[in-house]
């Protein structure tokens, strides 16, 4: 008889921020996964009519600039979109504990 032990392993979830035309995120925290919803670009299809491109963001402060190429119409969007990346709490030397934030020595 084989006995299996069930463990409560916590998998760390990555924060995801979703950008789409009707929800144009301006600022995200570093280390977040920026998911850009699209409909006509080389992207990941979900099977429910939503396509997306994932961009892993660095933990450092910076920005991400992107545009769209509409393949069926063979045209560029004609403008760039910008998302600012704020340095993450880990990069700034802070770690979240419960509801507060503590500084790491």
C-alpha positions in Angstrom: 0.0 0.0 0.0 1.4 3.4 -1.0 0.7 6.4 1.1 1.0 9.9 -0.4 1.5 12.9 1.7 -0.2 16.1 0.6 1.9 19.2 1.1 0.7 22.8 1.1 3.4 24.1 -1.2 2.8 27.7 -2.0 3.7 28.7 -5.5 4.6 32.3 -5.8 2.3 34.1 -8.1 3.6 36.6 -10.5 1.7 39.9 -10.6 0.1 40.6 -13.9 -1.0 43.9 -15.2 -3.3 43.9 -18.3 -3.1 46.6 -20.9 -5.9 46.9 -23.5 -7.3 49.7 -25.6 -10.1 50.4 -23.2 -7.8 50.1 -20.1 -4.5 51.7 -21.0 -2.3 51.2 -17.9 0.1 54.1 -17.4 2.3 52.8 -14.6 3.3 49.3 -13.3 5.5 48.0 -10.6 8.8 46.4 -11.7 8.9 42.7 -11.8 5.3 42.6 -13.0 4.2 40.8 -16.2 2.7 43.2 -18.6 0.0 41.4 -20.7 -1.0 43.4 -23.8 -4.3 42.3 -25.3 -4.4 42.4 -29.0 -6.5 41.0 -31.8 -4.3 41.0 -34.9 -0.7 40.6 -34.0 1.5 37.5 -33.6 0.3 36.6 -30.1 -0.9 33.9 -27.8 -4.5 32.8 -28.6 -6.7 31.8 -25.6 -9.4 30.0 -27.5 -12.0 32.5 -26.3 -11.2 35.3 -28.7 -8.6 37.1 -26.6 -5.1 37.2 -27.9 -2.2 38.6 -25.9 1.5 39.3 -25.7 3.3 38.9 -22.4 6.3 41.2 -21.6 8.2 40.4 -18.4 9.3 43.7 -16.8 12.5 44.3 -15.0 12.5 45.2 -11.3 14.3 48.5 -12.1 12.7 51.8 -12.9 12.2 52.4 -16.6 9.6 52.3 -19.3 8.2 50.2 -22.1 7.2 51.6 -25.4 5.2 49.6 -28.0 2.9 50.0 -30.9 0.7 47.7 -33.0 1.1 46.3 -36.5 -2.3 45.3 -37.9 -1.5 42.3 -40.1 -4.8 41.9 -42.0 -4.8 45.6 -42.9 -1.0 45.8 -43.3 -0.7 49.0 -41.4 1.0 50.3 -38.3 -1.1 51.8 -35.5 0.4 55.2 -36.1 1.3 55.9 -32.5 3.4 54.6 -29.7 2.1 53.6 -26.2 4.2 54.1 -23.1 4.0 52.3 -19.8 6.2 53.6 -17.0 7.9 51.0 -14.7 8.4 51.9 -11.1 11.2 50.1 -9.2 9.7 47.2 -7.2 9.8 47.1 -3.4 12.4 44.3 -3.5 14.7 46.5 -5.7 14.2 49.4 -3.3 15.3 47.2 -0.3 11.8 46.7 1.1 9.9 43.6 1.8 6.1 43.4 2.3 5.0 41.8 5.6 1.2 41.5 6.0 -0.4 44.9 5.4 2.7 47.0 6.1 6.0 47.3 4.5 9.3 46.7 6.3 12.7 47.9 5.3 15.4 45.2 4.9 18.6 45.9 6.7 
